[in-house]
């Protein structure tokens, strides 16, 4: 309470009398414990000096022995939740101790520059570091360090609890400013997880290449591994971690994959469901950036390892929350209504993709039928009417689905297609307010239009196409491959 003061000469700490006190901090958990950071660089001594007293300054113990030499210490802060978790701002980066100062490690990613001050944003669990003339740096959500126990770090894989994920639609209000402004990178959007792997998972090829490099350095002969070994290397896939996201009912929401390597890493879920759009065999590219937004609520994450096709669970499930950052001015639909619309949209999107795929196949067959007819033994006049009927049926269906191609060619206003109604409905899945009545109406219109044309497609695939295929076969036409 300020009634018992005592001057502590730095000579008691083994330092010359002109040393400076850079920082002094009282322990947040023990009123008898205090930390002090000193420096003696003006005397040409750049050694790190960090001391801890557990008896209110009567005796002191150095806790800087594992810090690199010539590393001045400017500030020290203590985690408000875990007593032994400390951070130190030094002349060459930010260091952390998980055991009350017995050992220190430099935080990965910290630039090797002078950091003069540290503070902790308690609500977000962020560590904010001020450098000497190089700006501010923020370590977002360091709370996983509180769980960095010997047990967690030695097991094969550990998944740590994240802070609640903020639910909103990311956007940018900044236009093209050229070089007028500098904007730092935003924190990763979504639910961000920290995980730790205690070992590496080298492939057969990487192991072989490493061994061959060592032999080359030693000027030794490099043996040929054999053709079977080289072929096996081609089949091997690098190890991956898989993070699965499930809702409270155990429904799988999404899966995120990342290369598996030893150490601590981060992986993020963008708060979206699986991408529902069809996958094309003709292209490996993925359509769209993801599925519908997940609604606020409780979720669980589980960490798996896929090592060359063998999958095992490493850790989890970890329970976490998705929370909205604020309430909207206007009240939107309930989360239950949103999820019902999402489920209906996803189902219809699959049905439409299946329909359009069948139509596309019929179009390709129509083109191939014409070539096959020209090279068949059928007399003129037998296949031509059938081919024309198929072409006309496909054109009529195309007109219903996409409108006039002549209008499209010159940019004339055309009939709205099923796909355009579907796109309009999809906007209801990209907001924290919808779907609105218009979004629901657009989906209903698309569903109605598809029902109207299913019969036309069935006539093509079940009647016209088989009839022409049979006629071509009878006319000894060449085989048509897929």
C-alpha positions as a printed Julia matrix, in Angstrom:
482×3 Matrix{Float64}:
   0.0     0.0     0.0
   3.0     2.33   -0.26
   3.86    2.24    3.43
   6.88   -0.02    3.17
   9.42    1.26    0.62
  12.97    0.0     0.18
  15.6     1.13   -2.26
  17.31   -1.76   -3.99
  20.82   -0.92   -5.25
  21.45   -2.64   -8.56
  24.76   -3.79   -7.14
  22.74   -6.34   -5.15
  21.8    -7.8    -8.53
  25.41   -7.98   -9.64
  25.28   -4.9   -11.89
  27.27   -1.67  -11.96
  25.65    1.27  -10.24
  24.75    3.11  -13.47
  22.36    0.42  -14.8
  18.9     1.56  -15.84
  15.53    0.06  -14.89
  13.64   -0.44  -18.14
  10.56   -2.05  -16.63
   9.15   -3.26  -13.35
   5.96   -5.28  -13.05
   4.06   -6.69  -10.09
   2.87  -10.25  -10.47
  -0.86  -10.41  -11.29
  -1.42  -13.47   -9.12
   1.01  -13.14   -6.18
   1.43   -9.85   -4.31
   4.86  -10.95   -3.08
   6.28  -11.43   -6.58
   7.77   -8.72   -8.78
   9.75   -8.64  -12.04
  12.33   -6.09  -13.13
  14.13   -5.58  -16.46
  17.46   -3.73  -16.4
  20.05   -2.73  -18.94
  23.64   -1.56  -18.79
  24.22   -0.79  -22.47
  25.64    2.68  -21.77
  28.57    0.96  -20.1
  29.06   -1.26  -23.17
  27.27   -4.2   -21.52
  24.51   -5.54  -23.8
  23.66   -8.64  -21.77
  19.99   -9.39  -20.97
  19.08   -8.65  -17.35
  15.71   -9.86  -16.12
  15.13  -10.64  -12.42
  12.31  -12.07  -10.34
  11.68  -11.66   -6.62
   9.15  -13.7    -4.65
   9.66  -11.87   -1.33
   8.83   -8.29   -2.29
  12.32   -7.44   -3.45
  14.41   -8.76   -0.59
  16.07  -11.43   -2.73
  16.31  -11.73   -6.5
  16.78  -14.52   -9.03
  17.84  -14.07  -12.64
  15.33  -15.48  -15.16
  17.15  -14.42  -18.33
  19.75  -17.15  -18.55
  18.26  -18.76  -21.69
  17.95  -15.48  -23.61
  20.64  -14.9   -26.24
  23.61  -12.79  -25.25
  23.59   -9.1   -26.23
  19.75   -9.08  -26.19
  18.6    -6.04  -24.24
  15.23   -6.4   -22.49
  12.91   -3.4   -22.6
   9.54   -4.64  -21.32
   7.91   -7.64  -19.68
   4.2    -8.51  -19.45
   2.36  -11.37  -17.78
  -0.66  -13.2   -19.12
  -3.74  -12.35  -17.01
  -4.98  -15.95  -17.08
  -1.9   -18.19  -16.76
   0.68  -17.08  -14.2
   3.75  -18.65  -15.78
   3.09  -17.28  -19.28
   5.39  -14.27  -19.8
   6.31  -12.08  -22.76
   9.42   -9.93  -23.13
  10.11   -7.12  -25.59
  13.78   -7.22  -26.49
  16.23   -5.53  -28.82
  15.9    -8.41  -31.3
  12.27   -9.48  -31.22
   9.58  -10.68  -28.81
  10.23  -13.69  -26.59
   7.86  -15.82  -24.53
   8.27  -18.12  -21.54
   5.8   -20.86  -20.68
   7.34  -21.65  -17.3
   7.72  -18.38  -15.46
  11.05  -17.4   -17.01
  12.98  -20.66  -16.63
  13.34  -20.83  -20.41
  12.54  -18.42  -23.26
  11.72  -18.89  -26.95
  11.45  -16.26  -29.64
   7.93  -15.99  -31.01
   7.97  -17.35  -34.6
   7.39  -14.65  -37.16
   8.66  -11.87  -34.93
  11.0    -9.65  -36.98
  14.5    -9.21  -35.61
  14.07   -5.57  -34.65
  13.92   -3.6   -31.43
  10.61   -3.86  -29.56
  10.25   -1.26  -26.82
   6.81   -1.93  -25.37
   4.19   -4.68  -24.96
   0.57   -4.76  -23.89
  -2.19   -7.36  -23.85
  -5.69   -6.77  -25.19
  -7.49   -8.96  -22.66
 -10.86   -9.27  -24.38
  -9.38  -10.57  -27.65
  -6.29  -12.27  -26.15
  -4.09  -10.25  -28.5
  -0.46   -9.37  -27.8
   0.39   -5.89  -29.13
   4.06   -4.99  -29.6
   5.45   -1.52  -30.34
   8.74   -1.49  -32.2
  11.39    1.2   -32.31
  10.45    3.08  -35.48
   9.02    0.06  -37.33
   5.33    0.26  -36.4
   3.06   -1.97  -34.33
   2.72   -5.72  -34.51
  -0.22   -7.8   -33.23
  -0.22  -11.51  -32.38
  -3.9   -12.37  -32.76
  -5.34  -14.65  -30.09
  -2.31  -16.11  -28.35
  -4.58  -18.0   -25.9
  -3.38  -21.37  -27.25
  -0.05  -20.72  -25.48
  -1.89  -21.22  -22.18
  -2.45  -24.84  -23.2
   1.13  -25.45  -24.31
   1.84  -28.05  -21.65
   4.41  -30.81  -21.91
   1.62  -33.33  -22.41
  -0.02  -31.38  -25.23
   3.25  -30.69  -27.02
   4.53  -34.26  -26.88
   1.41  -36.02  -28.1
   1.24  -36.55  -31.85
  -1.33  -33.82  -32.45
  -3.08  -31.24  -30.25
  -5.94  -28.93  -31.19
  -6.44  -25.88  -28.98
  -9.62  -23.98  -28.21
 -10.14  -20.83  -30.33
 -11.78  -17.6   -29.27
 -15.39  -17.09  -30.42
 -15.59  -16.5   -34.16
 -17.11  -13.18  -35.23
 -20.06  -13.6   -37.59
 -20.36  -10.96  -40.3
 -19.97  -10.52  -44.05
 -16.42   -9.35  -44.88
 -16.3    -6.3   -47.12
 -13.99   -3.44  -48.06
 -14.98    0.21  -48.03
 -11.63    1.31  -49.43
 -11.34    2.11  -53.1
  -8.21    2.25  -55.21
  -5.97    4.65  -53.32
  -2.75    3.79  -55.13
   0.26    4.63  -52.97
  -1.58    7.24  -50.9
  -2.24    4.98  -47.92
  -0.84    1.91  -46.24
  -3.19   -0.69  -44.84
  -1.95   -3.59  -42.76
  -3.36   -7.05  -43.36
  -6.57   -7.78  -41.47
  -6.79  -10.7   -39.03
  -7.85  -13.94  -40.69
 -11.63  -14.08  -41.06
 -13.61  -16.89  -39.46
 -12.83  -19.41  -36.76
  -9.04  -19.6   -36.42
  -7.56  -22.68  -34.74
  -4.07  -23.35  -33.44
  -2.77  -26.91  -33.56
   0.55  -28.56  -32.79
   2.2   -31.62  -34.37
   5.06  -33.25  -32.54
   6.65  -34.87  -35.61
   7.2   -34.55  -39.35
   5.77  -36.89  -41.96
   8.38  -37.1   -44.73
   7.49  -38.79  -48.0
   9.58  -41.59  -49.46
  10.86  -39.18  -52.11
  11.87  -36.47  -49.63
  13.64  -39.07  -47.48
  15.51  -40.43  -50.5
  16.49  -36.95  -51.73
  17.78  -36.02  -48.27
  19.89  -39.17  -48.06
  21.28  -38.59  -51.55
  22.29  -35.01  -50.65
  24.16  -36.28  -47.59
  25.96  -38.88  -49.73
  26.89  -36.23  -52.28
  28.32  -34.0   -49.55
  30.41  -36.92  -48.31
  31.56  -37.67  -51.89
  30.03  -41.14  -51.67
  28.27  -43.1   -54.38
  24.51  -42.63  -54.62
  22.78  -46.0   -55.11
  19.91  -46.44  -57.56
  16.72  -47.02  -55.48
  15.1   -49.31  -58.04
  12.17  -48.87  -60.4
   9.61  -50.21  -57.93
  10.66  -47.68  -55.3
  10.46  -44.83  -57.81
   7.01  -45.95  -58.95
   5.88  -46.13  -55.31
   7.04  -42.54  -54.81
   4.71  -41.42  -57.62
   1.71  -42.94  -55.82
   2.5   -41.44  -52.42
   0.67  -38.3   -51.31
   2.07  -35.84  -48.73
   0.57  -36.03  -45.25
  -2.27  -33.63  -44.49
  -4.17  -32.54  -41.43
  -7.95  -32.4   -41.8
 -10.06  -30.12  -39.62
 -13.73  -31.1   -39.59
 -16.49  -28.71  -38.52
 -19.8   -30.07  -37.17
 -22.89  -28.38  -35.79
 -24.61  -29.21  -32.51
 -26.56  -32.06  -34.14
 -23.38  -33.64  -35.47
 -23.98  -32.62  -39.11
 -20.77  -32.16  -41.07
 -20.48  -28.51  -42.13
 -17.07  -28.35  -43.78
 -13.59  -29.84  -43.94
 -10.34  -27.89  -44.22
  -7.04  -29.48  -45.23
  -3.46  -28.33  -44.73
  -0.03  -29.86  -45.19
   1.13  -31.67  -42.07
   4.47  -30.49  -40.69
   6.05  -30.52  -37.25
   5.41  -27.54  -34.99
   2.59  -25.12  -34.21
   0.33  -23.94  -37.0
  -2.95  -22.19  -37.62
  -5.88  -23.21  -39.77
  -9.09  -21.26  -40.38
 -12.7   -22.09  -41.22
 -14.36  -19.28  -43.19
 -17.76  -19.87  -41.54
 -19.18  -21.42  -44.68
 -20.8   -24.73  -45.58
 -19.49  -27.06  -48.27
 -19.56  -25.68  -51.81
 -22.77  -27.17  -53.26
 -22.07  -26.63  -56.96
 -21.48  -29.49  -59.38
 -17.98  -30.77  -60.11
 -16.96  -31.07  -63.75
 -14.85  -33.93  -65.05
 -13.63  -31.65  -67.82
 -12.09  -29.14  -65.43
 -10.29  -29.51  -62.09
 -11.04  -25.93  -61.08
 -13.54  -25.31  -58.32
 -16.58  -23.18  -58.96
 -17.25  -20.4   -56.48
 -15.5   -19.58  -53.24
 -17.63  -21.67  -50.93
 -21.09  -22.54  -49.77
 -23.68  -20.68  -47.74
 -22.83  -18.86  -44.52
 -23.13  -20.85  -41.32
 -25.47  -19.36  -38.73
 -24.36  -18.3   -35.24
 -24.34  -21.06  -32.66
 -22.21  -23.77  -31.09
 -19.93  -25.9   -33.25
 -17.22  -28.47  -32.71
 -13.94  -29.04  -34.49
 -11.89  -32.24  -34.72
  -8.33  -32.69  -35.98
  -7.38  -35.69  -38.16
  -4.22  -36.81  -39.94
  -4.26  -38.28  -43.44
  -0.91  -40.02  -43.91
  -0.76  -41.59  -47.38
  -4.4   -42.68  -47.28
  -4.48  -43.79  -43.64
  -6.63  -41.43  -41.57
  -6.69  -41.2   -37.79
  -8.09  -38.75  -35.28
  -5.44  -36.68  -33.51
  -7.45  -34.5   -31.13
 -10.86  -33.04  -30.4
 -13.63  -32.38  -30.63
 -13.13  -28.79  -29.45
 -16.29  -26.8   -28.76
 -16.42  -23.2   -29.95
 -18.93  -20.42  -30.62
 -19.85  -18.38  -33.68
 -21.29  -15.05  -32.55
 -22.68  -12.05  -34.47
 -20.73   -8.83  -33.94
 -23.94   -6.8   -33.59
 -27.7    -6.84  -34.1
 -29.01   -5.57  -37.42
 -31.2    -2.47  -37.59
 -33.9    -4.56  -39.27
 -34.82   -7.99  -38.0
 -34.16  -10.65  -40.6
 -35.34  -14.23  -40.81
 -34.68  -16.7   -38.03
 -31.64  -18.99  -38.21
 -34.02  -21.94  -38.61
 -35.67  -20.31  -41.66
 -32.25  -19.49  -43.11
 -31.06  -23.08  -42.75
 -34.3   -24.41  -44.26
 -33.82  -22.12  -47.28
 -30.15  -23.16  -47.54
 -31.1   -26.84  -47.55
 -33.79  -26.27  -50.2
 -31.39  -24.22  -52.33
 -28.64  -26.84  -52.12
 -31.01  -29.64  -53.12
 -32.38  -27.71  -56.1
 -28.9   -26.64  -57.22
 -27.93  -30.3   -57.47
 -31.09  -31.13  -59.39
 -30.49  -28.32  -61.87
 -26.88  -29.35  -62.39
 -27.98  -32.93  -63.06
 -30.59  -31.67  -65.54
 -28.15  -29.43  -67.4
 -25.53  -32.19  -67.49
 -28.03  -34.55  -69.14
 -28.95  -31.81  -71.62
 -25.28  -31.15  -72.4
 -24.66  -34.84  -73.05
 -27.63  -34.94  -75.43
 -26.24  -31.95  -77.33
 -22.84  -33.6   -77.71
 -24.5   -36.8   -78.88
 -26.53  -34.85  -81.46
 -23.32  -33.5   -82.99
 -21.68  -36.93  -82.94
 -24.8   -38.54  -84.46
 -24.51  -36.29  -87.52
 -20.9   -37.37  -88.12
 -21.78  -41.03  -87.53
 -24.7   -40.78  -89.97
 -22.43  -39.42  -92.69
 -20.17  -42.46  -92.25
 -22.95  -45.05  -91.95
 -24.42  -47.41  -94.56
 -27.92  -45.97  -94.15
 -29.56  -44.8   -97.35
 -30.24  -41.05  -97.59
 -33.57  -40.07  -96.04
 -33.56  -42.66  -93.22
 -31.54  -40.87  -90.5
 -31.88  -37.23  -91.58
 -35.48  -36.7   -90.33
 -34.62  -38.22  -86.96
 -31.55  -36.03  -86.57
 -33.54  -32.93  -87.48
 -36.25  -33.78  -84.92
 -33.58  -34.18  -82.21
 -31.91  -30.89  -83.16
 -35.26  -29.07  -83.1
 -36.19  -30.52  -79.7
 -32.84  -29.44  -78.23
 -33.19  -25.95  -79.7
 -36.7   -25.59  -78.27
 -35.49  -26.65  -74.83
 -32.54  -24.26  -75.07
 -34.92  -21.41  -75.92
 -37.03  -22.16  -72.84
 -33.98  -22.32  -70.61
 -31.78  -19.51  -71.98
 -33.96  -17.42  -74.3
 -33.1   -16.36  -77.83
 -29.49  -16.78  -78.9
 -30.04  -14.09  -81.55
 -31.01  -11.58  -78.87
 -28.08  -12.69  -76.72
 -25.68  -12.09  -79.6
 -26.49   -8.36  -79.85
 -27.2    -7.75  -76.15
 -31.01   -7.47  -76.53
 -33.08   -8.01  -73.38
 -33.71  -11.73  -73.1
 -35.92  -14.1   -71.18
 -34.75  -14.81  -67.61
 -33.35  -18.31  -67.33
 -33.58  -20.88  -64.57
 -29.95  -20.25  -63.75
 -30.49  -16.49  -63.46
 -33.33  -17.07  -60.99
 -31.06  -19.43  -59.06
 -28.31  -16.79  -58.92
 -30.82  -14.27  -57.62
 -31.88  -16.71  -54.92
 -28.26  -17.38  -53.94
 -27.87  -13.78  -52.78
 -30.09  -14.69  -49.85
 -27.32  -16.95  -48.56
 -24.67  -14.21  -48.55
 -26.13  -11.86  -45.97
 -26.91  -11.8   -42.26
 -30.44  -10.61  -43.02
 -31.94  -12.82  -45.75
 -33.34  -14.65  -47.4
 -35.95  -12.05  -48.24
 -39.28  -12.68  -49.89
 -37.74  -11.96  -53.29
 -35.0   -14.54  -52.71
 -37.61  -17.16  -51.83
 -39.72  -16.2   -54.83
 -36.73  -16.49  -57.16
 -36.02  -20.0   -55.9
 -39.66  -21.0   -56.27
 -39.73  -19.66  -59.86
 -36.59  -21.6   -60.74
 -38.1   -24.77  -59.27
 -41.31  -24.26  -61.25
 -39.47  -23.66  -64.52
 -37.41  -26.8   -64.06
 -40.52  -28.9   -63.46
 -42.0   -27.51  -66.71
 -39.08  -28.68  -68.85
 -38.34  -32.07  -67.25
 -40.82  -33.74  -69.59
 -39.16  -32.22  -72.67
 -35.76  -33.52  -71.61
 -37.17  -36.95  -70.81
 -38.59  -37.18  -74.35
 -35.13  -36.4   -75.74
 -33.12  -38.78  -73.52
 -35.65  -41.61  -73.36
 -37.1   -41.54  -76.89
 -35.27  -39.53  -79.54
 -31.67  -40.37  -78.56
 -32.2   -44.16  -78.12
 -34.1   -44.28  -81.42
 -31.24  -42.66  -83.32
 -28.64  -44.83  -81.56
 -30.54  -47.95  -82.63
 -30.83  -46.71  -86.22
 -27.12  -45.91  -86.38
 -26.23  -49.35  -85.04
 -28.43  -50.99  -87.62
 -26.76  -48.91  -90.34
 -23.29  -50.12  -89.24
 -22.21  -46.6   -88.16
 -18.87  -46.2   -86.32
 -18.92  -46.54  -82.53
 -19.32  -43.27  -80.64
 -17.03  -43.03  -77.61
 -17.5   -40.76  -74.6
